[in-house]
Structure formats: C-alpha cells, structure tokens
Amino acid sequence: MRSVLVAQREALRNTSVAVAAAGVAATVPLSAAQALGDTHQPIPDDEPGDVPVVAHVRNVRKGEVVLFTGEREVVVTDKRLASLLYHASR
C-alpha cells in the first residue's frame, strides 16, 4: 500500500512540475524564443498573442526541454531555460 501512495505522490509531483513549467514558459517568452532560435522574426499582426504551450523539462542537467503546442512537439536544448523552468517549479 505504501508503494502505491509513493507512486501516486510522484505522479502528482511530476504533473505539478509540468503545469508549473507551462506557466513559466508563458512568463519567459524571450528565453523560449531564443531557445527556439527564431528571435529575429517578428510575429505577424494577424497572429494571436496567446499560444498555449506546455514545457516538460526532460533532463535539467543536459538542458533538454520538450515544448508541446497544438499538434507539435519541439525538443530544445538550452541549459539556461531548463534551469529557469526547474527552479520556478520548486
């Protein structure tokens, strides 16, 4: 019974980290844009400014972050971004 509770607690914690990371990704758009490498391309005026993004820090030490938006999955390697997301979730 105890191991089931531990597994449930870990699943809840991991889900909370993913949700927190999504919130942080929304508050650090410059870092996310730099990580994606498209910082010099302006966003067209007809595009919505709010885009739902979920960030999953796959490996904080290697800087691996997976961004999910719509049907897309983008893997980014940026130690600074991974660190920001990791520390914001604590």
Contacts in CASP RR format, 6 or more apart in sequence:
PFRMAT RR
TARGET T0000
AUTHOR 0000-0000-0000
METHOD contacts of the structure
MODEL  1
MRSVLVAQREALRNTSVAVAAAGVAATVPLSAAQALGDTHQPIPDDEPGD
VPVVAHVRNVRKGEVVLFTGEREVVVTDKRLASLLYHASR
16 89 0 8 1.000
17 57 0 8 1.000
17 89 0 8 1.000
18 54 0 8 1.000
18 55 0 8 1.000
18 56 0 8 1.000
20 85 0 8 1.000
20 88 0 8 1.000
20 89 0 8 1.000
21 54 0 8 1.000
21 55 0 8 1.000
21 56 0 8 1.000
21 57 0 8 1.000
21 85 0 8 1.000
21 88 0 8 1.000
21 89 0 8 1.000
22 52 0 8 1.000
22 53 0 8 1.000
22 54 0 8 1.000
22 55 0 8 1.000
23 88 0 8 1.000
24 55 0 8 1.000
24 84 0 8 1.000
24 85 0 8 1.000
24 88 0 8 1.000
24 89 0 8 1.000
25 32 0 8 1.000
25 53 0 8 1.000
25 54 0 8 1.000
25 55 0 8 1.000
25 67 0 8 1.000
25 85 0 8 1.000
26 53 0 8 1.000
28 81 0 8 1.000
28 84 0 8 1.000
30 39 0 8 1.000
31 78 0 8 1.000
31 80 0 8 1.000
31 81 0 8 1.000
31 84 0 8 1.000
32 53 0 8 1.000
32 55 0 8 1.000
32 67 0 8 1.000
32 76 0 8 1.000
32 81 0 8 1.000
33 39 0 8 1.000
34 78 0 8 1.000
34 81 0 8 1.000
35 65 0 8 1.000
35 76 0 8 1.000
35 78 0 8 1.000
35 81 0 8 1.000
36 67 0 8 1.000
36 74 0 8 1.000
36 76 0 8 1.000
43 49 0 8 1.000
51 69 0 8 1.000
52 69 0 8 1.000
52 70 0 8 1.000
53 67 0 8 1.000
53 68 0 8 1.000
53 69 0 8 1.000
54 67 0 8 1.000
54 68 0 8 1.000
54 69 0 8 1.000
55 65 0 8 1.000
55 66 0 8 1.000
55 67 0 8 1.000
55 68 0 8 1.000
55 85 0 8 1.000
56 65 0 8 1.000
56 66 0 8 1.000
56 67 0 8 1.000
56 68 0 8 1.000
57 63 0 8 1.000
57 64 0 8 1.000
57 65 0 8 1.000
57 82 0 8 1.000
57 85 0 8 1.000
57 86 0 8 1.000
57 89 0 8 1.000
58 64 0 8 1.000
58 65 0 8 1.000
58 66 0 8 1.000
58 75 0 8 1.000
59 82 0 8 1.000
60 82 0 8 1.000
60 83 0 8 1.000
60 86 0 8 1.000
62 77 0 8 1.000
62 79 0 8 1.000
62 82 0 8 1.000
63 77 0 8 1.000
63 78 0 8 1.000
63 79 0 8 1.000
63 81 0 8 1.000
63 82 0 8 1.000
63 83 0 8 1.000
64 75 0 8 1.000
64 76 0 8 1.000
64 77 0 8 1.000
64 82 0 8 1.000
65 75 0 8 1.000
65 76 0 8 1.000
65 77 0 8 1.000
65 78 0 8 1.000
65 81 0 8 1.000
65 82 0 8 1.000
65 85 0 8 1.000
66 73 0 8 1.000
66 74 0 8 1.000
66 75 0 8 1.000
66 76 0 8 1.000
67 73 0 8 1.000
67 74 0 8 1.000
67 75 0 8 1.000
67 76 0 8 1.000
END
